[in-house]
Amino acid sequence: MLHKKIYLEKLIESGKIKNFSIAGKPTKEIQEAFTKGEGFIHIFKKYGIESRLNKFGGSLISIYIPTWTENGKRKALLETCLINFNLKDVISNNDTDEGLEIMTLDNAISEMNKVIKNLLDEVYAYYQVSLTPVDFLKILNIEGGYGECLTFEDILRIIPVNQTKLSEKIGVNKSTISDYKAVRATPSLKVISKLINLYPLLPWDEYIEGISNEENK
């Protein structure tokens, strides 16, 4: 896990990524704040973690606790969380679009380390992209959640480059990428291997596990 963190830090330092995510076990303090519906900004401020809000009320660092509805009841997996880091966002001091300014996550590596130290009891995974709640539920493959495994289409969607650039990077036609997304074609092991080398900090283990589960049905 340490070498993955080091690799992520190098990506941050090089400016090659715009955002990233960490999955881990939240502290009791985070779990209790979620259960009480208090939000997390006061905890961020307590530990000196970036807590400015954008014009939509969101922050550069956000915490998602997996939630879903099962048999009409709302459920949550308190032992796991996803923390997203956005390196740049728009902030406004009023209710109009005037006076917009860019806010950046300065010292992102330092902020990440403060989050790991104070908000997580354990780190499960590092991702070189910002994952959505739906992505995270698929990664966890929670029964009663979305009930879906992570697919190659999901992987392609979260890779932070457009279809043309991606086709060039892995040496296939742009139309082939479209076929992958539409599930009209299945990627070869060679293609998957190239993607893993290009984007190692993606949920590849969960994707491969999903393939195995489908084959065993």
C-alpha atoms as one frame of an Amber mdcrd trajectory, in Angstrom:
protein
   0.000   0.000   0.000   2.910   2.355   0.753   4.242   2.220  -2.815   0.763
   3.184  -4.095   0.752   6.232  -1.836   4.204   7.219  -3.085   3.060   6.822
  -6.687   0.018   8.999  -5.995   2.214  11.661  -4.393   4.393  11.728  -7.523
   1.294  12.212  -9.692   0.186  15.099  -7.483   3.621  16.729  -7.540   3.862
  16.417 -11.327   0.471  18.078 -11.846  -0.709  15.127 -13.937  -3.962  14.668
 -12.022  -6.755  17.110 -11.171  -8.294  15.064  -8.375  -7.931  11.802  -6.482
  -9.668   9.590  -3.919  -8.823   7.515  -0.883 -10.944   4.663   0.460 -10.580
   3.680   4.069 -12.056   2.995   7.489 -13.358   6.239   9.042 -12.642   7.057
  12.662 -15.392   6.823  15.276 -15.540  10.616  15.229 -16.441  10.607  11.530
 -18.931   7.760  11.973 -20.681   9.549  14.845 -20.861  12.843  12.933 -22.459
  11.023   9.991 -24.953   9.196  12.230 -25.975  12.477  13.879 -26.222  14.247
  10.516 -23.759  16.906  11.634 -21.596  17.051   8.527 -17.810  17.030   8.666
 -16.666  20.635   8.258 -16.291  21.148  12.015 -14.016  18.092  12.145 -11.959
  19.430   9.237 -11.492  22.706  11.104 -10.561  20.877  14.294  -7.599  19.224
  12.563  -6.659  22.146  10.334  -7.852  20.414   7.161  -8.936  22.481   4.139
 -12.608  23.383   4.717 -13.507  26.277   2.382 -16.830  25.847   0.581 -17.520
  26.354  -3.125 -20.571  28.247  -4.388 -22.653  25.050  -4.193 -21.773  24.356
  -0.564 -19.254  21.646  -1.402 -15.592  21.563  -0.409 -12.292  20.652  -2.019
 -12.156  17.631   0.275 -15.344  15.625   0.748 -16.318  12.445   2.573 -18.843
   9.912   1.324 -20.223   7.153   3.550 -21.845   4.415   1.385 -25.643   4.565
   1.666 -28.395   2.745  -0.175 -32.038   1.718   0.145 -32.964  -1.895   0.775
 -36.569  -3.066   1.219 -37.620   0.536   1.691 -35.084   1.159   4.459 -32.078
   3.441   4.294 -28.811   1.679   5.123 -25.234   2.820   5.556 -21.856   1.091
   5.735 -20.181   3.083   8.505 -16.968   1.048   8.444 -15.998   2.341   5.002
 -15.755   5.747   3.405 -14.532   7.438   0.236 -12.654  10.723   0.534 -12.382
  12.826  -2.619  -9.777  15.542  -3.147 -10.316  18.178  -5.847  -7.195  20.193
  -6.561  -9.123  23.136  -8.039 -12.675  24.474  -7.797 -14.720  27.662  -8.098
 -15.715  29.598  -5.004 -18.075  32.549  -4.671 -18.718  34.871  -1.766 -22.253
  35.737  -2.865 -25.360  34.226  -4.431 -24.598  35.492  -7.945 -22.050  34.465
 -10.516 -20.200  37.735 -10.018 -16.923  37.750  -8.195 -16.159  34.103  -8.899
 -12.658  33.048  -8.049 -10.668  29.862  -8.259  -9.734  28.079  -5.051  -6.997
  25.489  -5.132  -5.981  22.756  -2.740  -2.554  24.033  -1.781  -0.135  21.514
  -0.302  -2.357  18.643  -1.419   0.030  15.994  -0.137   0.117  17.621   3.292
  -3.703  17.800   3.324  -3.882  14.133   2.320  -1.564  13.159   5.164  -3.651
  15.136   7.681  -6.768  13.344   6.447  -5.107   9.931   6.726  -3.768  10.684
  10.209  -6.899  12.235  11.710  -9.918  10.933   9.799  -9.016   7.336   8.928
  -8.136   4.344  11.085  -6.979   2.444   8.006  -6.448   3.116   4.296  -7.926
   0.521   1.923  -7.055   2.002  -1.460  -5.669   5.011  -3.331  -7.205   6.137
  -6.636  -5.747   8.587  -9.143  -9.231   9.852 -10.020 -12.206  11.233  -8.108
 -14.776   8.463  -7.827 -18.537   8.997  -7.624 -20.775   7.409  -4.967 -22.149
   5.051  -7.633 -18.607   4.000  -8.585 -17.826   3.308  -4.937 -20.947   1.217
  -4.387 -20.011  -0.871  -7.425 -16.465  -1.282  -6.129 -17.834  -2.483  -2.790
 -20.382  -4.653  -4.622 -22.825  -4.169  -1.765 -25.773  -6.545  -1.909 -28.851
  -4.367  -1.822 -26.904  -1.412  -3.214 -26.797  -0.981  -6.966 -26.396  -4.730
  -7.290 -23.842  -4.365 -10.064 -20.204  -5.283 -10.423 -17.701  -2.815 -11.788
 -17.587  -3.141 -15.595 -15.022  -2.207 -18.217 -17.421   0.520 -19.291 -17.140
   1.959 -15.770 -13.346   1.823 -15.974 -13.339   3.686 -19.291 -15.703   6.309
 -17.922 -13.538   7.167 -14.930 -10.260   7.302 -16.872  -9.531  11.054 -17.064
  -8.818  11.377 -20.802 -11.081  11.629 -23.832 -11.783   8.755 -26.183  -9.391
   9.941 -28.904  -6.406  10.303 -26.573  -7.140   6.990 -24.898  -7.252   5.143
 -28.223  -3.848   6.622 -29.097  -2.370   5.639 -25.754  -3.373   1.975 -26.007
  -2.990   1.589 -29.799  -6.565   0.867 -30.869  -9.059   2.676 -33.093 -11.396
   5.228 -31.567 -14.298   3.118 -32.779 -12.947   0.213 -30.743 -13.216   2.307
 -27.579 -16.843   3.024 -28.530 -17.428  -0.710 -28.963 -15.953  -1.358 -25.504
 -18.264   1.237 -23.960 -21.302  -0.188 -25.742 -20.263  -3.745 -24.762 -20.080
  -4.688 -28.449 -16.495  -5.836 -27.951 -14.444  -7.292 -25.118 -10.979  -5.880
 -24.376  -8.061  -8.236 -24.782  -5.639  -8.979 -21.968  -3.093  -6.878 -23.867
  -5.397  -3.837 -23.806  -6.198  -4.288 -20.119  -2.486  -4.687 -19.345  -1.685
  -1.413 -21.148  -4.387   0.414 -19.229  -3.168  -0.966 -15.902   0.342   0.271
 -16.699  -0.982   3.706 -17.686  -3.459   4.057 -14.813  -2.350   1.708 -12.015
  -4.377   3.437  -9.281  -7.810   2.438 -10.533 -10.083  -0.307  -9.110  -8.598
  -3.057 -11.285  -8.817  -5.784  -8.637 -12.563  -5.215  -8.249 -13.049  -5.175
 -12.017 -11.182  -8.476 -12.467 -13.053  -9.989  -9.521 -16.311  -8.953 -11.199
 -15.281 -10.750 -14.399 -14.489 -13.903 -12.409 -17.835 -13.760 -10.617 -19.693
 -13.412 -13.907 -17.816 -16.360 -15.423 -18.632 -18.540 -12.405 -22.373 -17.898
 -12.561
